[in-house]
Amino acid sequence: MREVNSAVQVRFMQKEDIDQVLLIERRSFPAPWSTQAYLSELSNKFAKYFVLLEGKQVIGYAGMWVFAGESHITTIAVHPEYRSLGYGRMLMLTLIEYSKQRGVDTMILEVRVSNSFAIKLYTSLGFKRIGVRRNYYIETREDAIVMLRRLKQENETEREGAK
């Protein structure tokens, strides 16, 4: 088992990262995204994607769309050899902080009902279950739990505390 590396860095995803991202994608999801899907996301003005790097190796990534006062998390994955070390939390905290800095009111995501590890992580970060999307994942017909975190009150509280 690996240990947490304090030299791990988070930065915006670049085109050059896609090959490494796809390796993780294929090991993480039954219907992985394609190179073209990521290229499209990187050129989308609403999309923000981050990679987690250990040296030059991508060990995780996460992305979301930010628009109309909302962040919609589209994907997050950590390389199987680096899971359960806090890197998923690190990526989620990056998304949350980026959203707060942009005055986002709410964050939303979908998660497979069978993904208990992710559900536990999201719950620990303040996301609440608000619904279910039936047969959301086409390739497996699995339901998705819809989860939401409200940032507006947090942003207002932080501004009040800074006064």
Phi and psi in degrees as a GROMACS rama.xvg file:
@    title "Ramachandran Plot"
@    xaxis  label "Phi"
@    yaxis  label "Psi"
@TYPE xy
-79.9136  162.321  ARG-2
-110.708  158.715  GLU-3
-64.6531  132.987  VAL-4
-102.894  118.717  ASN-5
-68.8483  -12.9295  SER-6
-88.2202  3.51734  ALA-7
-65.0142  137.679  VAL-8
-124.685  152.07  GLN-9
-115.321  134.761  VAL-10
-148.637  169.416  ARG-11
-63.3121  141.557  PHE-12
-66.8897  143.336  MET-13
-122.966  162.513  GLN-14
-53.5901  -37.6624  LYS-15
-65.1938  -16.1193  GLU-16
-84.7898  -16.2745  ASP-17
-58.961  -42.0124  ILE-18
-58.3805  -43.9302  ASP-19
-69.6481  -37.8626  GLN-20
-60.5021  -42.633  VAL-21
-64.7316  -32.3362  LEU-22
-61.6136  -43.0763  LEU-23
-69.5916  -42.7643  ILE-24
-54.6408  -46.5322  GLU-25
-67.1985  -28.1862  ARG-26
-88.3801  -5.22754  ARG-27
-112.647  -27.2232  SER-28
-131.824  143.378  PHE-29
-66.5081  -26.8377  PRO-30
-128.834  80.0464  ALA-31
-66.0092  150.456  PRO-32
-69.7188  160.022  TRP-33
-96.8384  169.281  SER-34
-56.4167  -44.6509  THR-35
-62.1024  -36.7762  GLN-36
-61.7835  -43.7833  ALA-37
-69.1952  -39.8365  TYR-38
-60.1608  -40.6384  LEU-39
-63.5484  -43.463  SER-40
-63.3906  -40.5809  GLU-41
-67.977  -20.9172  LEU-42
-97.8242  -0.718278  SER-43
-83.7095  122.058  ASN-44
-65.9457  -18.9121  LYS-45
-89.7542  -16.1543  PHE-46
-89.6129  137.236  ALA-47
-129.736  119.978  LYS-48
-123.31  140.367  TYR-49
-125.445  150.674  PHE-50
-121.219  152.053  VAL-51
-107.858  122.259  LEU-52
-116.047  135.692  LEU-53
-112.37  103.841  GLU-54
66.1579  -121.806  GLY-55
-103.37  2.68936  LYS-56
-91.8042  128.061  GLN-57
-75.4191  122.102  VAL-58
-113.399  -4.36221  ILE-59
-172.566  166.465  GLY-60
-159.138  159.716  TYR-61
-155.66  151.809  ALA-62
-149.723  160.926  GLY-63
-157.915  163  MET-64
-103.854  136.129  TRP-65
-120.617  113.937  VAL-66
-164.179  152.252  PHE-67
51.6385  39.5272  ALA-68
74.7801  13.7245  GLY-69
-132.94  145.811  GLU-70
-112.209  125.394  SER-71
-111.746  108.969  HIS-72
-71.4005  124.638  ILE-73
-99.3166  -31.8777  THR-74
-163.192  151.55  THR-75
-157.674  135.852  ILE-76
-156.883  148.709  ALA-77
-124.292  139.124  VAL-78
-51.6489  135.933  HIS-79
-51.0471  -34.7996  PRO-80
-72.7988  -10.2001  GLU-81
-115.865  9.65037  TYR-82
-76.7643  158.622  ARG-83
64.6205  26.6668  SER-84
-117.499  3.26675  LEU-85
97.7835  2.39648  GLY-86
-74.1311  -33.2152  TYR-87
-63.3712  -41.7936  GLY-88
-61.7139  -42.7013  ARG-89
-59.6429  -44.0802  MET-90
-65.2791  -43.5374  LEU-91
-62.6227  -41.8644  MET-92
-63.4646  -33.3052  LEU-93
-63.0863  -45.595  THR-94
-63.3174  -42.6029  LEU-95
-63.6829  -47.6329  ILE-96
-63.4892  -43.285  GLU-97
-59.4665  -43.1534  TYR-98
-64.4276  -45.1458  SER-99
-59.7255  -42.1325  LYS-100
-63.406  -23.3188  GLN-101
-99.3651  10.2751  ARG-102
70.7025  24.184  GLY-103
-64.3353  138.085  VAL-104
-84.3137  -42.4053  ASP-105
-139.151  152.034  THR-106
-120.569  141.005  MET-107
-136.914  151.47  ILE-108
-155.648  162.382  LEU-109
-117.073  143.574  GLU-110
-140.703  141.497  VAL-111
-58.331  138.99  ARG-112
-61.337  -24.6452  VAL-113
-84.8738  -6.92461  SER-114
-90.4528  73.0149  ASN-115
-64.1392  -32.97  SER-116
-63.0443  -46.156  PHE-117
-66.623  -41.6983  ALA-118
-60.182  -42.0826  ILE-119
-62.8404  -43.5265  LYS-120
-61.2634  -50.796  LEU-121
-61.8419  -40.8623  TYR-122
-62.1282  -41.8808  THR-123
-65.561  -20.6642  SER-124
-97.1974  11.5036  LEU-125
93.1417  7.58822  GLY-126
-80.2515  139.613  PHE-127
-116.79  144.001  LYS-128
-71.6087  127.346  ARG-129
-121.014  -6.05214  ILE-130
173.02  -177.403  GLY-131
-134.038  136.114  VAL-132
-104.323  111.53  ARG-133
-68.8461  136.769  ARG-134
52.8222  34.6168  ASN-135
-63.7199  -40.7457  TYR-136
-89.6219  103.12  TYR-137
-57.5644  -42.7386  ILE-138
-66.5809  -25.8494  GLU-139
-121.013  -7.12017  THR-140
60.1153  24.9444  ARG-141
-81.3686  145.033  GLU-142
-74.4959  156.788  ASP-143
-117.719  137.763  ALA-144
-86.7547  131.081  ILE-145
-94.7363  128.586  VAL-146
-125.539  147.445  MET-147
-135.953  143.025  LEU-148
-129.713  129.286  ARG-149
-90.6791  124.095  ARG-150
-102.128  -19.6396  LEU-151
-55.8719  -48.4815  LYS-152
-63.6376  -38.805  GLN-153
-63.3975  -43.5509  GLU-154
-62.899  -41.8598  ASN-155
-66.643  -41.1004  GLU-156
-63.4102  -41.968  THR-157
-65.2323  -38.8778  GLU-158
-66.1402  -40.538  ARG-159
-62.616  -40.7334  GLU-160
-68.0583  -24.685  GLY-161
-80.8712  -14.3074  ALA-162
